[in-house]
C-alpha cells in the first residue's frame, strides 16, 4: 500500500478501523461451519446467524436467513437513495472445507492465530480466505464507502447473497436462485471467492472453470480369488483400472475422451497476451504452493494457461483389493476410481457422461464389466466480459487500492469451480471478481491463511467499487 494512509478517504477509514475487521474474523472463524459433515450442521447455521447479525450491525436495513433443503444462506440488501442507481449483488459463501488431517495444522484450525512473516501479518484458520475473509472485507468496505462519500445509503444498491453449501458443491443453490429471482435482480454480480496473482500484483480474475465428476467401478471375478490358484488365468480388475486410467491422457497430455475438445473455446491471441503479462516464477511456484518436483500437462500451453484456461482430467482416487497390513494374496473382484474434469468456456458438464461411458467401453479388456456413474448437474464454466463498462469500474477500484493506474491491473483466470455460471444464467448480469486470496494461502489444505494487508486492500477496493459503479448508467 501507499506509505501515506490518508491519500484517499476510503483508505483513511479502512486503516482507522482495521481492528473491527480483525475482530469480526476472530469471532466468525471460530465457528466450524463445515458443510460437508452433517455433524457440523448446527455450526453452519450458527455461521449464517453470526453473519446476519454482523450485517445488521453494519447498517443493512434488510437481512434475512434463507432456508434451503440443506444449509442456510444469508441475504442482505441496502438500497441506494436514488431510484435509478445501479444494483450490485455480492456473492460469497460462509461454509468451509473439512480440516483433516488435523495433526498437520500448526495452530488449531478454528482458533484464529496471527503469524508475523516477512510479507506481513498472516491470519491462520480454516476459512481465513476461503471464503470468510473475502466476505468480511465487504463489511468494512461498505462502511468506508459511506464515510468517504458522506452518504447515509450506498451510491449503488448493494445486495449480498452468501450461501452455506459451496464447499459441498452448491447442491441447492440453483433452485434458490430460481425461487428468489425477483429479490436478486441486479445490474452486476460481484464474486468475492477468488484471489490475485501476488501481494504486489493487482489483478482481477476473469474466468472460472467448470467441473464434472465421475466414479468408475470395474468388476472381474464374482468373488476375490486366491492369486496362486487363479492369478495369471483370469482378468484382474485393478490391472484393468490401472491401464484404463493410464490411457486417460495421450503423450501430449491431452484427454483422450471422444469429443472432449469439440466445444472448447480456443484462447484468443489477446487472451494469451493478457495472461502472459502476469508475472510467474515457475521454479518458486513448484517449490512453494505446488509442492511438486515438475510441471506436467497439455503440450503447447504455459503452466498458467493449463491451470486457468484449458480443460483437464484428474484421477482423484483409486482403490480396490486388500490394503491392510501384511499380505492377502488375491485377485480382487472389483476396482474403483474417482475422476474429475475441469471444463472451460462452451463445454457442457452434461456431455461428460456419454463421452466417458463410450471411452470406458472402448478400453475394457475381455472379462471386465464397468459401471460408470456421472452425477447429474455439474458446474458450468463462466467468464467475464473484458469490455463491459463494469469491468472498467472494477479495474479502477482495484488500481486505486494498490496505487496503480487501472491499465496496470492484470487479468488472471481461476482454475477452480463454483456456482458463478448459475448466477449469470439466472440473473442475466455481467460478472466481476473481487477477491484477494493468494496462491500461497493453502486454500483447502492444512494451515489455511490470509495475508492481512490483502484483506485491507480488498476492503478499500470494495469501497472504491461502489463509487465507480454508481457513475455507470443502469443497464436495466
Secondary structure, DSSP 4 states (H G I P E B T S, - for coil): --S-TTSSHHHHHHHHTHHHHHHHHHHHTTS--BTT-GGGHHHHHHHHHHHHHHHHHHT-SEEEEEP-SSS-EEEEEE--SSTT--EEEEEEE--B----SGGG-SS-TTS-EEEEETTEEEEESTTTTTTHHHHHHHHHHHHHHHHHHT-SS-SSEEEEEEES-GGGT-TTHHHHHHHTHHHH--SEEEE-S-B-SBTTB-EEEEEE-EEEEEEEEEE-SSS-EEHHHHTTTS--HHHHHHHHHHTTB-TTS-B-STTTTTTPPPPPHHHHHHHHTS---HHHHHHTTT--SS----TTS-HHHHHHTS-EEEEEEEEES--SSS---EE-SEEEEEEEEEE-TT--TTHHHHHHHHHHHHTPPTT-EEEEE--S--B--EE--TTSHHHHHHHHHHHHHHT--GGGPEEEEE-S--THHHHHHHH--EEEE---B-TTS-TTSTT-EEEHHHHHHHHHHHHHHHHHHHTSPP--
